[in-house]
Amino acid sequence: MSDHHQQTEFLKRCLRYDQSDRRGKLEQQITRIQRDERCVRRAVWLMAILTALAVVCLAYPAILLANFPYSAPQFIVHLVGALGAGSLISLLAFVVLGMVYRKKLDRRREECRLLVTKLLESRLGNPPASPRRERPVLDESRGAVRVAAPGNGSPAGFESATQG
């Protein structure tokens, strides 16, 4: 199970604590998008296999037969070529469709996060703000001590190095 799928399942489990109508709709949408994404993934695999099969079917006689295009039955060559071209075009279309479904799922996951955050805030209240503490960091190249804030890691200022 992928990390993306595990996070989605965790969010769906967290959603079950909410009793609003929006929760049911959101959970159904996520389930439907996941099902469609799995279907598209299977179609991508099928088209990749068909494309590879068509390439092999055209490459095998091209390598082993002398006068390939003329010695093989033209109907079969055209049929295999059409199968390869059609499966390649379908492969590209399914890959794009899979990307669209992934974007939709990401948007629904973000909605789910917002809903879970509202649920936690309504039941537990707002979290207390943590005080910003500064910590000194020795910058050996400049001979100075940088003071970095742990929240964003940016230097708050420089002081002279008095350490030995």
N, C-alpha and C positions, 0 to 999 in steps of 0.2 A: 504494500500500500504506500503510495507516494506521500510526501510531506504535505503537499497541497490538498490531497484527499483527506488526510488525517485532520488538518486544520478545519476543513469544511465540516467534517463529521463532528468535531468538537463544538463548532459554532452552532450546528443544528441541535446538539444536545443541550447547549446553554439556552437556546431559544425555547425549549420545551417548558422552561420555568415561567415564560411569559404567557398570559392568558388572553392577549388581545387578538383581534381579527387579523391584524397585519402579520402576526407570527405564522398563522396557518397558511396565508397566501405566500409568504416569503419561503416557508419550508417547501411548499408544493413547487414553487418556481425553481428553487435550488435542485430539488429532486428531478424535475423534468429536464433541466439543463444538463445535469450530470448524466442522465440516461441518453440524451441526444449526443452528448460529447463522446460517450462510450461507443455509440452506434457509428459516429463519424470516424472514430479511431479504428474501428474494425474495417470500415470501408477503405480507409487509407491503406491499411495492411493488405487488403484484397487487391486494390489497384496497384500497389507496389509489386505484389507477387505476379499479377498479370503482365505488368510492364516488363519485369525481369524475364518472364517466360517468353514474351514476344521477342525480346532482344536475343535471347538464347536461340529461339527457333529461327531467327534470321541470321544470326552469326554462325551457327553450326554449319549450315550448307555453304555459306559464303567462304568459310575457311577450307572446308573439305572438298567442295566440288569445283572442278575447273569450269568455266563458263557458267557461273552460278545463276545469274538472272535468266539465262536462256535454257538451262538444262532442267530447272525446277518448274513444276506446273505454276503458271502465272496466277491462277485463281487462288492458290494457297498462299503464294507470296503476298498478294494484295490483301487477302483476308488477315494474315498474321500482321502485316503492316498497319492495317486499319485497327486491328485489336490493340496493337502497341500504342498507336497514336491516341486512340480513344481512351485507353486506360491511363496514359500519361496526362492527358488533359483533365480527366476525372480526378486523378491523384492531386493535381495542383488545386483544383476546385475544392476538394475535400480538405486539403490542408488549410486553405483560406477559411473555409467554414468552421474548421476546428478552432482556428484562432479567434473567430467571431464568438463562438460559444465560450471560449476561455475568458474573453473580455466580459461577456454577459455574466458569467459566473463570478468573476472578480467584483463586478458592480454589486451583485446580490450579496456577496460575502461582506462587502463594505457596509451595505444596509444592515446586514445581520449584526455586524460589530456595533454599529450605532444603536441598534435596538437593545442589544445585550448591555451596552454601557448605560443606556437610560434605565434599564431594568435594575442594574446593580446600584445606580445612584438613587433610585426610588426606594430600594429596600435597605441599602446600607448607608446612604447619605454620601455627600461629596468626600473624597479622600482628603486628609489633612495635607496642607502644602509642606513639602520638606524644605528646610532652610538650606540655602546655598552656602556651602563651606568651600573655602579656597584652600588648595593644597600646593605647597612649593614643589617645583620640579627643577632639578639642576640642569642647566644647559651648558655643557662643558665647552662647546665651541665658542661661546661668547663670554664665558667666565661669569655668568650671571645666573641668578635664580629666577626662574619664571614662576609666576603664581597663576595656576590654572584652575578654573572653576570646573567642578566635576560634571555639571549639567551639560555643558556643550564642549568642554575640553579646550576652549580658546584661552589664550593667555590674558590674564587681567592686568598684568603689569610686570615690569622687570625690577629687580633689586640687585644690588651688588653682592657678589659671592663672598661670604665671610666664613665659609666652611673650609676646613683644612684637610 
